Amino acid sequence: MIPSNEWLKTWNEKRALLACPNNLNDYFEEPDVAGKKIDRLELGSVSIPTGGILVRDPLVYIRKDAEPYLIKVPIGEFPVTAAVVVPDGEDCARYAAVKVQFTAYDAIRFEEALIGTEDLIDFNEGEFFGFNVDAGLACVLDKETLNHFCAFQEAFHKEHPGKNLYDDYFSALFSANYAENPDYQREEGDWINWTIPGTDYHIPFFQSGFGDGTYPVYYGFDIEGNVCSLIIQFIDIELAYGKEE
C-alpha cells in the first residue's frame, strides 16, 4: 500500500516522536540491563525474499491482506537473535527483544516501523503503535513468505477439518525444538525456526515476553541512515525491572 502524501507529510513531521526511548543495543551487547542478567539466544535465520518485512502473531494474524512495513529491508537470509532476561528463581526466561541483523553495521538510532496507515495526527511522545499478540507468540516474515504461510494454512485446514493448527501441528515442533535446544525454553517450547513445507523459506517463531499484548517494532539505522537491523521490543527492561525513582 502506498501511503498518502498527507500521511507522509505528517510522518516526516513526527518522526522524532517515533524514536525508541531505550538504547536497544544494550539488550544485545551488555551482560546486564537494569540489574537483570541478559543473555543471547540464536534462533536461526529468517528468509526475506522481497524486502517487504512484517511482524505478526503466527496463530492469529496471518492473513493474505497483511501489509508489510513501509521501509523495505535488504533481501536475503539474515540471523535472528533473542535477548533473554535470564531466570533468577522468581520467573522463567523472558524474551525481552528479538533482532534481525541485516548488515555488519551497528544501529545508532531506532525508530518505530510503520505500515503507512497509522493515525499520526494525535500521536504523542511516549506512545507507540506496535502489533498485536493474542497467542503468546510472534514471528518475522516477508510479504512473499506470508503468501506461502497462508497457502499452507489453507491446505492444512482443508486436509484436516476440525483440527487446530497449533495443537495438531506446531506443538510437536515446539516440543521437539525444546528437546534439542533446551536453553531458555519451557518444556512445551518457546521458539522454533520453521521451514515452510515445500519451500526453502524460514520463519522464526518465538515467545512474546510477557505474553499477549501490543508490542513495538523498531528499525535500526546506521550512521549513514541505512536500515541495518529490525528489533521487536517485548519488554522495556528498564521500566519493568528498574528501581522506581
Summary of the structure (lengths in Angstrom):
residues: 245
radius of gyration: 17.9
end to end distance: 43.8
largest distance: 56.6
contacts: 742
relative contact order: 0.24
helix: 23%
strand: 31%
